[in-house]
């Protein structure tokens, strides 16, 4: 087994943020539920790691003045899922490789947060990065299993 690709880690923490903000369940329940499924593919997708990244992302979002945190967070998820680091369209599956393939190098919490902050500052100067109205992760081709993780029902008992 290997480590979680940065884009999967970032989009997962972004999705946890959205679900927590709109939901009525603890942050721990979301991180535990998502971690349980991600750990089947990636050895570093622990609940503690997801929790740390998500908490820091939310703290950063709340520190921004006059900003729509959900709009920013949705733009981040959209761009993580659809584009690679160079800005090129992300290909989920190619002939020899999958974008979901475990990585050899672990993405640290600090690296994940640095990527998120950099995106937020880039978004301030480039509004074309905002997610299209009505966009859903389930609309992306070949992303079914990750979408299923995000769409599953989370219960209060998942907190434990």
C-alpha positions as CSV (number, residue, x, y, z in Angstrom):
1,X,0.0,0.0,0.0
2,X,1.1,3.6,-0.5
3,X,0.1,7.1,0.4
4,X,-2.9,9.3,-0.5
5,X,-2.4,11.5,-3.6
6,X,-2.5,15.2,-2.7
7,X,-5.6,15.9,-4.7
8,X,-7.5,13.1,-3.0
9,X,-6.4,14.3,0.4
10,X,-7.3,17.9,-0.4
11,X,-10.7,17.2,-2.0
12,X,-11.6,14.9,0.9
13,X,-10.8,17.5,3.5
14,X,-12.6,20.1,1.5
15,X,-15.7,17.8,1.3
16,X,-15.5,17.2,5.1
17,X,-15.4,20.9,5.6
18,X,-18.6,21.4,3.5
19,X,-20.4,18.5,5.2
20,X,-19.5,19.7,8.6
21,X,-20.6,23.4,7.9
22,X,-24.0,22.4,6.5
23,X,-24.5,19.3,8.7
24,X,-25.4,18.7,12.3
25,X,-22.9,16.1,13.1
26,X,-19.4,16.4,14.7
27,X,-16.3,16.8,12.6
28,X,-15.0,13.6,14.2
29,X,-17.9,11.6,12.7
30,X,-17.0,12.8,9.2
31,X,-13.3,12.3,9.5
32,X,-13.8,8.8,11.0
33,X,-16.3,7.7,8.3
34,X,-14.2,9.0,5.3
35,X,-11.0,7.7,6.8
36,X,-12.4,4.2,7.3
37,X,-13.0,3.8,3.5
38,X,-9.8,5.7,2.4
39,X,-7.6,3.5,4.6
40,X,-8.5,0.5,2.5
41,X,-6.4,2.1,-0.3
42,X,-4.1,4.5,1.4
43,X,-2.1,3.9,4.6
44,X,-1.9,7.5,5.7
45,X,-5.6,8.5,5.4
46,X,-6.1,8.4,9.2
47,X,-8.9,10.2,10.9
48,X,-6.3,12.2,12.9
49,X,-4.7,13.4,9.7
50,X,-8.0,14.3,8.0
51,X,-9.1,16.1,11.2
52,X,-5.9,18.2,11.5
53,X,-6.0,19.3,7.8
54,X,-9.7,20.0,7.9
55,X,-9.5,22.1,11.1
56,X,-6.6,24.1,9.8
57,X,-8.5,24.7,6.5
58,X,-11.6,25.9,8.4
59,X,-9.5,28.2,10.6
60,X,-7.9,29.7,7.5
61,X,-11.2,30.2,5.8
62,X,-12.7,32.0,8.9
63,X,-9.7,34.3,9.0
64,X,-10.5,35.7,5.6
65,X,-12.5,38.9,5.7
66,X,-15.5,39.4,3.5
67,X,-15.2,36.0,1.9
68,X,-17.7,33.3,1.1
69,X,-16.0,30.3,2.7
70,X,-18.2,27.7,1.1
71,X,-17.7,29.3,-2.4
72,X,-13.9,29.2,-1.8
73,X,-14.0,25.7,-0.5
74,X,-16.1,24.4,-3.4
75,X,-13.7,26.1,-5.9
76,X,-10.9,24.3,-4.2
77,X,-12.6,20.9,-4.4
78,X,-13.5,21.5,-8.1
79,X,-10.0,22.4,-9.0
80,X,-8.4,19.6,-7.0
81,X,-10.6,17.1,-8.7
82,X,-10.5,18.5,-12.3
83,X,-6.9,19.9,-12.7
84,X,-3.4,18.7,-11.8
85,X,-0.7,20.9,-10.3
86,X,0.3,22.3,-13.7
87,X,-3.3,23.4,-14.4
88,X,-3.9,20.7,-17.0
89,X,-7.1,18.6,-17.0
90,X,-6.7,15.7,-14.6
91,X,-7.0,12.3,-16.3
92,X,-8.5,9.8,-13.8
93,X,-7.5,6.8,-15.8
94,X,-5.0,6.4,-18.6
95,X,-3.7,3.4,-20.3
96,X,-0.9,2.8,-17.7
97,X,-1.9,4.9,-14.7
98,X,-4.7,5.9,-12.4
99,X,-4.9,9.3,-10.7
100,X,-6.0,7.3,-7.6
101,X,-2.8,5.2,-7.5
102,X,-1.2,5.3,-4.1
103,X,1.9,7.6,-4.0
104,X,5.4,6.6,-2.8
105,X,5.8,9.9,-0.8
106,X,3.4,10.9,1.9
107,X,1.9,14.4,1.7
108,X,2.4,16.0,5.1
109,X,-0.3,18.1,6.9
110,X,1.8,21.2,6.3
111,X,2.1,20.5,2.5
112,X,-1.6,20.0,2.2
113,X,-2.3,23.2,4.0
114,X,0.2,25.1,2.0
115,X,-1.5,23.9,-1.2
116,X,-4.9,25.0,0.1
117,X,-3.6,28.5,1.1
118,X,-1.9,28.9,-2.2
119,X,-5.1,28.1,-4.0
120,X,-7.1,30.6,-2.0
121,X,-4.7,33.4,-2.8
122,X,-4.6,32.4,-6.4
123,X,-8.5,32.4,-6.5
124,X,-8.5,36.0,-5.2
125,X,-6.7,37.1,-8.4
126,X,-8.3,34.6,-10.8
127,X,-12.1,34.3,-10.4
128,X,-12.2,31.8,-13.3
129,X,-11.2,29.1,-10.8
130,X,-14.7,29.2,-9.2
131,X,-16.7,26.0,-9.6
132,X,-19.5,26.2,-12.1
133,X,-23.0,26.7,-10.7
134,X,-24.5,23.4,-9.7
135,X,-21.3,21.4,-10.1
136,X,-21.1,18.1,-8.1
137,X,-18.2,15.7,-7.7
138,X,-20.4,12.9,-9.0
139,X,-20.5,14.6,-12.4
140,X,-16.8,13.8,-12.9
141,X,-16.1,10.7,-15.1
142,X,-14.3,7.7,-13.5
143,X,-14.6,9.1,-9.9
144,X,-17.4,6.8,-8.7
145,X,-15.7,5.2,-5.7
146,X,-14.5,8.6,-4.2
147,X,-17.9,10.1,-4.9
148,X,-19.5,7.2,-3.1
149,X,-17.4,7.8,0.0
150,X,-18.4,11.5,0.0
151,X,-22.1,10.7,-0.6
152,X,-22.5,8.1,2.1
153,X,-24.6,8.7,5.1
154,X,-22.7,9.8,8.2
155,X,-24.2,9.1,11.6
156,X,-23.5,10.4,15.1
157,X,-22.3,7.0,16.0
158,X,-19.4,7.4,13.5
159,X,-17.9,9.8,16.0
160,X,-16.7,6.9,18.2
